[in-house]
Every structure is written in structure tokens, then in C-alpha cells.
Amino acid sequence: MNKVVSIEIARQVFWIEENTYKQLQNYLHKIKQQLSNDEDANEIYKDIELRVSELFYELNSNESQAISEQQLDQVINPSRFY
């Protein structure tokens, strides 16, 4: 049994497994760090969040299920699935 939390990404609400949420936080934090010296960092980061949100929506059109670790992997490591 996994604990599930509710999150908002790019103004979209998703249910996500707690351990998967921690991985997503780490991923987004690393992106922020990499963009820290870019003058367009905020806009780029918002675009990334929007794309993550779009991909989550595509992968999880059944709103009764939480985003899983495998689904997060498909979003942040797409080359592994193609």
C-alpha cells in the first residue's frame, strides 16, 4: 500500500504516490539548480512544469489512479521507453 498526495503542477491537480512525489521534487530541484544562471530561468522552468503536467495528464487519463513511479520515469526518462 502506498501513501498518495495531491499536488498541483502548472495549475493542474494530480494524485501522486508519496515516494514518486519525492523523486519529482528532486528532479525539479535539479532543473532549478541547472537554470540558476540563466536569465530566462523562471520562464523555462514554467515551461518544463507545463510539459510535465501535460505528460502526466496523457499517461494518467484515469483520474482515479495516482501517478506511479513508472509513469514518472516515462516523463523524465522518455528514451528508456522508446
Biopython code that builds the backbone (N, CA, C, O; Angstrom):
import numpy as np
from Bio.PDB.StructureBuilder import StructureBuilder

atoms = [
    (1, "MET", "N", (0.847, -1.175, 0.000)),
    (1, "MET", "CA", (0.000, 0.000, 0.000)),
    (1, "MET", "C", (0.895, 1.241, 0.000)),
    (1, "MET", "O", (1.839, 1.338, 0.783)),
    (2, "ASN", "N", (0.588, 2.174, -0.876)),
    (2, "ASN", "CA", (1.363, 3.409, -0.990)),
    (2, "ASN", "C", (0.531, 4.596, -0.529)),
    (2, "ASN", "O", (-0.672, 4.667, -0.777)),
    (3, "LYS", "N", (1.196, 5.522, 0.144)),
    (3, "LYS", "CA", (0.551, 6.765, 0.532)),
    (3, "LYS", "C", (0.488, 7.665, -0.699)),
    (3, "LYS", "O", (1.442, 7.720, -1.476)),
    (4, "VAL", "N", (-0.626, 8.370, -0.884)),
    (4, "VAL", "CA", (-0.847, 9.214, -2.053)),
    (4, "VAL", "C", (-1.046, 10.650, -1.586)),
    (4, "VAL", "O", (-1.712, 10.900, -0.582)),
    (5, "VAL", "N", (-0.459, 11.599, -2.332)),
    (5, "VAL", "CA", (-0.617, 13.018, -2.023)),
    (5, "VAL", "C", (-1.177, 13.733, -3.242)),
    (5, "VAL", "O", (-1.053, 13.258, -4.370)),
    (6, "SER", "N", (-1.781, 14.856, -3.003)),
    (6, "SER", "CA", (-2.321, 15.694, -4.060)),
    (6, "SER", "C", (-1.330, 16.828, -4.321)),
    (6, "SER", "O", (-0.873, 17.492, -3.391)),
    (7, "ILE", "N", (-1.003, 17.042, -5.602)),
    (7, "ILE", "CA", (-0.082, 18.122, -5.961)),
    (7, "ILE", "C", (-0.686, 18.950, -7.091)),
    (7, "ILE", "O", (-1.611, 18.517, -7.779)),
    (8, "GLU", "N", (-0.142, 20.141, -7.260)),
    (8, "GLU", "CA", (-0.547, 20.999, -8.365)),
    (8, "GLU", "C", (0.686, 21.331, -9.192)),
    (8, "GLU", "O", (1.682, 21.840, -8.678)),
    (9, "ILE", "N", (0.599, 21.034, -10.473)),
    (9, "ILE", "CA", (1.672, 21.363, -11.406)),
    (9, "ILE", "C", (1.044, 22.111, -12.562)),
    (9, "ILE", "O", (0.125, 21.617, -13.215)),
    (10, "ALA", "N", (1.548, 23.304, -12.807)),
    (10, "ALA", "CA", (1.042, 24.135, -13.907)),
    (10, "ALA", "C", (-0.481, 24.273, -13.825)),
    (10, "ALA", "O", (-1.189, 24.163, -14.826)),
    (11, "ARG", "N", (-0.948, 24.510, -12.635)),
    (11, "ARG", "CA", (-2.378, 24.728, -12.356)),
    (11, "ARG", "C", (-3.255, 23.499, -12.586)),
    (11, "ARG", "O", (-4.476, 23.620, -12.690)),
    (12, "GLN", "N", (-2.645, 22.323, -12.665)),
    (12, "GLN", "CA", (-3.377, 21.072, -12.799)),
    (12, "GLN", "C", (-3.136, 20.246, -11.538)),
    (12, "GLN", "O", (-2.011, 20.169, -11.044)),
    (13, "VAL", "N", (-4.181, 19.638, -11.028)),
    (13, "VAL", "CA", (-4.081, 18.844, -9.810)),
    (13, "VAL", "C", (-3.943, 17.368, -10.179)),
    (13, "VAL", "O", (-4.668, 16.847, -11.026)),
    (14, "PHE", "N", (-2.998, 16.717, -9.524)),
    (14, "PHE", "CA", (-2.756, 15.294, -9.737)),
    (14, "PHE", "C", (-2.605, 14.600, -8.393)),
    (14, "PHE", "O", (-2.158, 15.192, -7.411)),
    (15, "TRP", "N", (-2.988, 13.334, -8.375)),
    (15, "TRP", "CA", (-2.682, 12.464, -7.250)),
    (15, "TRP", "C", (-1.403, 11.746, -7.619)),
    (15, "TRP", "O", (-1.242, 11.293, -8.752)),
    (16, "ILE", "N", (-0.492, 11.641, -6.664)),
    (16, "ILE", "CA", (0.800, 11.026, -6.929)),
    (16, "ILE", "C", (1.242, 10.253, -5.698)),
    (16, "ILE", "O", (1.021, 10.686, -4.567)),
    (17, "GLU", "N", (1.863, 9.111, -5.926)),
    (17, "GLU", "CA", (2.366, 8.324, -4.812)),
    (17, "GLU", "C", (3.439, 9.138, -4.080)),
    (17, "GLU", "O", (4.224, 9.847, -4.709)),
    (18, "GLU", "N", (3.465, 9.033, -2.770)),
    (18, "GLU", "CA", (4.355, 9.875, -1.966)),
    (18, "GLU", "C", (5.826, 9.701, -2.352)),
    (18, "GLU", "O", (6.543, 10.691, -2.497)),
    (19, "ASN", "N", (6.286, 8.460, -2.519)),
    (19, "ASN", "CA", (7.689, 8.258, -2.888)),
    (19, "ASN", "C", (7.977, 8.808, -4.285)),
    (19, "ASN", "O", (9.079, 9.289, -4.547)),
    (20, "THR", "N", (7.007, 8.741, -5.165)),
    (20, "THR", "CA", (7.150, 9.288, -6.514)),
    (20, "THR", "C", (7.192, 10.812, -6.457)),
    (20, "THR", "O", (7.926, 11.445, -7.216)),
    (21, "TYR", "N", (6.416, 11.391, -5.574)),
    (21, "TYR", "CA", (6.423, 12.850, -5.387)),
    (21, "TYR", "C", (7.806, 13.325, -4.960)),
    (21, "TYR", "O", (8.283, 14.354, -5.438)),
    (22, "LYS", "N", (8.447, 12.590, -4.071)),
    (22, "LYS", "CA", (9.793, 12.966, -3.619)),
    (22, "LYS", "C", (10.781, 12.929, -4.782)),
    (22, "LYS", "O", (11.653, 13.791, -4.885)),
    (23, "GLN", "N", (10.647, 11.939, -5.649)),
    (23, "GLN", "CA", (11.515, 11.856, -6.828)),
    (23, "GLN", "C", (11.259, 13.029, -7.772)),
    (23, "GLN", "O", (12.196, 13.597, -8.333)),
    (24, "LEU", "N", (9.993, 13.388, -7.945)),
    (24, "LEU", "CA", (9.641, 14.525, -8.795)),
    (24, "LEU", "C", (10.223, 15.817, -8.219)),
    (24, "LEU", "O", (10.756, 16.643, -8.959)),
    (25, "GLN", "N", (10.123, 15.990, -6.915)),
    (25, "GLN", "CA", (10.699, 17.174, -6.273)),
    (25, "GLN", "C", (12.194, 17.261, -6.535)),
    (25, "GLN", "O", (12.704, 18.330, -6.871)),
    (26, "ASN", "N", (12.897, 16.152, -6.385)),
    (26, "ASN", "CA", (14.342, 16.130, -6.624)),
    (26, "ASN", "C", (14.668, 16.489, -8.075)),
    (26, "ASN", "O", (15.586, 17.263, -8.346)),
    (27, "TYR", "N", (13.910, 15.919, -8.988)),
    (27, "TYR", "CA", (14.101, 16.197, -10.413)),
    (27, "TYR", "C", (13.916, 17.686, -10.709)),
    (27, "TYR", "O", (14.758, 18.298, -11.367)),
    (28, "LEU", "N", (12.826, 18.264, -10.228)),
    (28, "LEU", "CA", (12.559, 19.677, -10.479)),
    (28, "LEU", "C", (13.573, 20.585, -9.781)),
    (28, "LEU", "O", (13.930, 21.640, -10.304)),
    (29, "HIS", "N", (14.030, 20.173, -8.606)),
    (29, "HIS", "CA", (15.046, 20.943, -7.881)),
    (29, "HIS", "C", (16.356, 20.975, -8.685)),
    (29, "HIS", "O", (17.000, 22.019, -8.781)),
    (30, "LYS", "N", (16.739, 19.844, -9.251)),
    (30, "LYS", "CA", (17.961, 19.787, -10.061)),
    (30, "LYS", "C", (17.838, 20.690, -11.279)),
    (30, "LYS", "O", (18.803, 21.348, -11.666)),
    (31, "ILE", "N", (16.666, 20.723, -11.880)),
    (31, "ILE", "CA", (16.457, 21.603, -13.028)),
    (31, "ILE", "C", (16.616, 23.060, -12.610)),
    (31, "ILE", "O", (17.270, 23.839, -13.303)),
    (32, "LYS", "N", (16.020, 23.428, -11.479)),
    (32, "LYS", "CA", (16.163, 24.809, -10.985)),
    (32, "LYS", "C", (17.625, 25.166, -10.770)),
    (32, "LYS", "O", (18.058, 26.266, -11.111)),
    (33, "GLN", "N", (18.381, 24.240, -10.207)),
    (33, "GLN", "CA", (19.804, 24.493, -9.977)),
    (33, "GLN", "C", (20.551, 24.687, -11.296)),
    (33, "GLN", "O", (21.404, 25.569, -11.401)),
    (34, "GLN", "N", (20.238, 23.877, -12.292)),
    (34, "GLN", "CA", (20.902, 23.981, -13.580)),
    (34, "GLN", "C", (20.557, 25.283, -14.292)),
    (34, "GLN", "O", (21.359, 25.805, -15.067)),
    (35, "LEU", "N", (19.377, 25.798, -14.029)),
    (35, "LEU", "CA", (18.932, 27.034, -14.679)),
    (35, "LEU", "C", (19.292, 28.292, -13.886)),
    (35, "LEU", "O", (18.998, 29.403, -14.327)),
    (36, "SER", "N", (19.909, 28.132, -12.748)),
    (36, "SER", "CA", (20.101, 29.254, -11.826)),
    (36, "SER", "C", (20.828, 30.449, -12.444)),
    (36, "SER", "O", (20.595, 31.582, -12.022)),
    (37, "ASN", "N", (21.687, 30.233, -13.416)),
    (37, "ASN", "CA", (22.435, 31.337, -14.025)),
    (37, "ASN", "C", (21.818, 31.838, -15.330)),
    (37, "ASN", "O", (22.371, 32.725, -15.980)),
    (38, "ASP", "N", (20.701, 31.284, -15.703)),
    (38, "ASP", "CA", (20.040, 31.672, -16.951)),
    (38, "ASP", "C", (19.066, 32.815, -16.680)),
    (38, "ASP", "O", (18.270, 32.749, -15.744)),
    (39, "GLU", "N", (19.130, 33.846, -17.486)),
    (39, "GLU", "CA", (18.244, 34.995, -17.258)),
    (39, "GLU", "C", (16.780, 34.672, -17.515)),
    (39, "GLU", "O", (15.897, 35.370, -17.015)),
    (40, "ASP", "N", (16.509, 33.627, -18.286)),
    (40, "ASP", "CA", (15.138, 33.210, -18.566)),
    (40, "ASP", "C", (14.720, 31.998, -17.737)),
    (40, "ASP", "O", (13.809, 31.264, -18.120)),
    (41, "ALA", "N", (15.377, 31.792, -16.617)),
    (41, "ALA", "CA", (15.174, 30.592, -15.796)),
    (41, "ALA", "C", (13.714, 30.393, -15.402)),
    (41, "ALA", "O", (13.197, 29.282, -15.519)),
    (42, "ASN", "N", (13.047, 31.430, -14.946)),
    (42, "ASN", "CA", (11.657, 31.283, -14.495)),
    (42, "ASN", "C", (10.738, 30.842, -15.623)),
    (42, "ASN", "O", (9.885, 29.975, -15.431)),
    (43, "GLU", "N", (10.906, 31.427, -16.778)),
    (43, "GLU", "CA", (10.058, 31.071, -17.919)),
    (43, "GLU", "C", (10.342, 29.636, -18.383)),
    (43, "GLU", "O", (9.415, 28.881, -18.678)),
    (44, "ILE", "N", (11.599, 29.275, -18.442)),
    (44, "ILE", "CA", (11.974, 27.914, -18.841)),
    (44, "ILE", "C", (11.418, 26.904, -17.851)),
    (44, "ILE", "O", (10.877, 25.871, -18.245)),
    (45, "TYR", "N", (11.553, 27.206, -16.564)),
    (45, "TYR", "CA", (11.060, 26.299, -15.520)),
    (45, "TYR", "C", (9.545, 26.127, -15.625)),
    (45, "TYR", "O", (9.038, 25.013, -15.500)),
    (46, "LYS", "N", (8.826, 27.216, -15.853)),
    (46, "LYS", "CA", (7.371, 27.131, -16.013)),
    (46, "LYS", "C", (6.998, 26.275, -17.223)),
    (46, "LYS", "O", (6.038, 25.506, -17.177)),
    (47, "ASP", "N", (7.761, 26.417, -18.301)),
    (47, "ASP", "CA", (7.512, 25.589, -19.492)),
    (47, "ASP", "C", (7.742, 24.110, -19.191)),
    (47, "ASP", "O", (6.990, 23.253, -19.654)),
    (48, "ILE", "N", (8.774, 23.818, -18.421)),
    (48, "ILE", "CA", (9.055, 22.425, -18.045)),
    (48, "ILE", "C", (7.928, 21.882, -17.182)),
    (48, "ILE", "O", (7.458, 20.766, -17.405)),
    (49, "GLU", "N", (7.491, 22.662, -16.198)),
    (49, "GLU", "CA", (6.365, 22.234, -15.359)),
    (49, "GLU", "C", (5.122, 21.973, -16.204)),
    (49, "GLU", "O", (4.416, 20.988, -15.988)),
    (50, "LEU", "N", (4.857, 22.846, -17.156)),
    (50, "LEU", "CA", (3.695, 22.677, -18.035)),
    (50, "LEU", "C", (3.805, 21.378, -18.819)),
    (50, "LEU", "O", (2.826, 20.642, -18.946)),
    (51, "ARG", "N", (4.985, 21.095, -19.343)),
    (51, "ARG", "CA", (5.156, 19.859, -20.115)),
    (51, "ARG", "C", (5.015, 18.628, -19.225)),
    (51, "ARG", "O", (4.418, 17.636, -19.641)),
    (52, "VAL", "N", (5.547, 18.676, -18.025)),
    (52, "VAL", "CA", (5.380, 17.561, -17.082)),
    (52, "VAL", "C", (3.896, 17.339, -16.817)),
    (52, "VAL", "O", (3.423, 16.202, -16.810)),
    (53, "SER", "N", (3.171, 18.417, -16.602)),
    (53, "SER", "CA", (1.739, 18.333, -16.363)),
    (53, "SER", "C", (1.012, 17.712, -17.561)),
    (53, "SER", "O", (0.147, 16.854, -17.386)),
    (54, "GLU", "N", (1.358, 18.141, -18.763)),
    (54, "GLU", "CA", (0.739, 17.582, -19.970)),
    (54, "GLU", "C", (1.005, 16.085, -20.086)),
    (54, "GLU", "O", (0.103, 15.310, -20.404)),
    (55, "LEU", "N", (2.234, 15.689, -19.829)),
    (55, "LEU", "CA", (2.593, 14.270, -19.930)),
    (55, "LEU", "C", (1.900, 13.442, -18.859)),
    (55, "LEU", "O", (1.446, 12.331, -19.132)),
    (56, "PHE", "N", (1.814, 13.971, -17.642)),
    (56, "PHE", "CA", (1.081, 13.267, -16.592)),
    (56, "PHE", "C", (-0.365, 13.067, -16.999)),
    (56, "PHE", "O", (-0.930, 11.992, -16.804)),
    (57, "TYR", "N", (-0.962, 14.103, -17.566)),
    (57, "TYR", "CA", (-2.358, 14.006, -17.993)),
    (57, "TYR", "C", (-2.524, 12.934, -19.067)),
    (57, "TYR", "O", (-3.474, 12.153, -19.025)),
    (58, "GLU", "N", (-1.605, 12.896, -20.025)),
    (58, "GLU", "CA", (-1.675, 11.890, -21.088)),
    (58, "GLU", "C", (-1.498, 10.479, -20.530)),
    (58, "GLU", "O", (-2.190, 9.553, -20.951)),
    (59, "LEU", "N", (-0.583, 10.317, -19.593)),
    (59, "LEU", "CA", (-0.300, 8.995, -19.039)),
    (59, "LEU", "C", (-1.358, 8.507, -18.064)),
    (59, "LEU", "O", (-1.526, 7.304, -17.863)),
    (60, "ASN", "N", (-2.066, 9.447, -17.464)),
    (60, "ASN", "CA", (-2.991, 9.089, -16.402)),
    (60, "ASN", "C", (-4.359, 9.700, -16.649)),
    (60, "ASN", "O", (-4.862, 10.465, -15.827)),
    (61, "SER", "N", (-4.952, 9.365, -17.768)),
    (61, "SER", "CA", (-6.267, 9.924, -18.086)),
    (61, "SER", "C", (-7.346, 9.380, -17.152)),
    (61, "SER", "O", (-8.430, 9.956, -17.062)),
    (62, "ASN", "N", (-7.064, 8.280, -16.460)),
    (62, "ASN", "CA", (-7.979, 7.734, -15.459)),
    (62, "ASN", "C", (-7.710, 8.436, -14.137)),
    (62, "ASN", "O", (-6.787, 8.065, -13.413)),
    (63, "GLU", "N", (-8.500, 9.436, -13.820)),
    (63, "GLU", "CA", (-8.257, 10.285, -12.657)),
    (63, "GLU", "C", (-8.352, 9.569, -11.319)),
    (63, "GLU", "O", (-7.988, 10.139, -10.290)),
    (64, "SER", "N", (-8.832, 8.340, -11.313)),
    (64, "SER", "CA", (-8.986, 7.642, -10.042)),
    (64, "SER", "C", (-7.690, 6.972, -9.587)),
    (64, "SER", "O", (-7.647, 6.381, -8.508)),
    (65, "GLN", "N", (-6.625, 7.058, -10.407)),
    (65, "GLN", "CA", (-5.362, 6.443, -10.036)),
    (65, "GLN", "C", (-4.283, 7.501, -9.865)),
    (65, "GLN", "O", (-4.291, 8.535, -10.533)),
    (66, "ALA", "N", (-3.360, 7.221, -8.961)),
    (66, "ALA", "CA", (-2.263, 8.137, -8.694)),
    (66, "ALA", "C", (-1.137, 7.920, -9.699)),
    (66, "ALA", "O", (-0.982, 6.831, -10.252)),
    (67, "ILE", "N", (-0.358, 8.968, -9.927)),
    (67, "ILE", "CA", (0.823, 8.867, -10.771)),
    (67, "ILE", "C", (1.808, 7.927, -10.068)),
    (67, "ILE", "O", (2.108, 8.091, -8.885)),
    (68, "SER", "N", (2.296, 6.955, -10.807)),
    (68, "SER", "CA", (3.197, 5.957, -10.235)),
    (68, "SER", "C", (4.653, 6.296, -10.563)),
    (68, "SER", "O", (4.938, 7.190, -11.358)),
    (69, "GLU", "N", (5.553, 5.561, -9.933)),
    (69, "GLU", "CA", (6.980, 5.733, -10.189)),
    (69, "GLU", "C", (7.302, 5.425, -11.656)),
    (69, "GLU", "O", (8.122, 6.110, -12.268)),
    (70, "GLN", "N", (6.670, 4.413, -12.209)),
    (70, "GLN", "CA", (6.897, 4.053, -13.607)),
    (70, "GLN", "C", (6.435, 5.187, -14.536)),
    (70, "GLN", "O", (7.112, 5.486, -15.520)),
    (71, "GLN", "N", (5.315, 5.806, -14.241)),
    (71, "GLN", "CA", (4.830, 6.910, -15.059)),
    (71, "GLN", "C", (5.774, 8.108, -14.970)),
    (71, "GLN", "O", (6.043, 8.764, -15.977)),
    (72, "LEU", "N", (6.275, 8.392, -13.774)),
    (72, "LEU", "CA", (7.246, 9.479, -13.634)),
    (72, "LEU", "C", (8.487, 9.175, -14.453)),
    (72, "LEU", "O", (9.032, 10.064, -15.107)),
    (73, "ASP", "N", (8.934, 7.938, -14.426)),
    (73, "ASP", "CA", (10.088, 7.528, -15.228)),
    (73, "ASP", "C", (9.846, 7.787, -16.710)),
    (73, "ASP", "O", (10.752, 8.226, -17.417)),
    (74, "GLN", "N", (8.640, 7.520, -17.183)),
    (74, "GLN", "CA", (8.311, 7.767, -18.589)),
    (74, "GLN", "C", (8.390, 9.249, -18.927)),
    (74, "GLN", "O", (8.698, 9.618, -20.060)),
    (75, "VAL", "N", (8.115, 10.088, -17.953)),
    (75, "VAL", "CA", (8.142, 11.537, -18.176)),
    (75, "VAL", "C", (9.570, 12.074, -18.139)),
    (75, "VAL", "O", (9.951, 12.876, -18.992)),
    (76, "ILE", "N", (10.354, 11.644, -17.171)),
    (76, "ILE", "CA", (11.689, 12.232, -17.012)),
    (76, "ILE", "C", (12.788, 11.457, -17.737)),
    (76, "ILE", "O", (13.890, 11.976, -17.914)),
    (77, "ASN", "N", (12.506, 10.228, -18.157)),
    (77, "ASN", "CA", (13.476, 9.415, -18.906)),
    (77, "ASN", "C", (12.810, 8.791, -20.122)),
    (77, "ASN", "O", (12.802, 7.566, -20.242)),
    (78, "PRO", "N", (12.256, 9.580, -21.021)),
    (78, "PRO", "CA", (11.474, 9.010, -22.119)),
    (78, "PRO", "C", (12.269, 8.094, -23.031)),
    (78, "PRO", "O", (11.693, 7.184, -23.628)),
    (79, "SER", "N", (13.570, 8.302, -23.161)),
    (79, "SER", "CA", (14.360, 7.471, -24.075)),
    (79, "SER", "C", (14.404, 6.008, -23.637)),
    (79, "SER", "O", (14.651, 5.126, -24.459)),
    (80, "ARG", "N", (14.171, 5.746, -22.369)),
    (80, "ARG", "CA", (14.164, 4.381, -21.870)),
    (80, "ARG", "C", (12.947, 3.601, -22.348)),
    (80, "ARG", "O", (12.932, 2.373, -22.269)),
    (81, "PHE", "N", (11.936, 4.292, -22.838)),
    (81, "PHE", "CA", (10.675, 3.634, -23.192)),
    (81, "PHE", "C", (10.433, 3.614, -24.700)),
    (81, "PHE", "O", (9.389, 3.139, -25.148)),
    (82, "TYR", "N", (11.366, 4.114, -25.477)),
    (82, "TYR", "CA", (11.190, 4.139, -26.934)),
    (82, "TYR", "C", (12.268, 3.354, -27.623)),
    (82, "TYR", "O", (12.280, 3.266, -28.850)),
]
sb = StructureBuilder()
sb.init_structure("model")
sb.init_model(0)
sb.init_chain("A")
sb.init_seg("    ")
for serial, (resi, resn, name, xyz) in enumerate(atoms, 1):
    if name == "N":
        sb.init_residue(resn, " ", resi, " ")
    sb.init_atom(name, np.array(xyz, "f"), 0.0, 1.0, " ", f" {name:<3s}", serial, name[0])
structure = sb.get_structure()
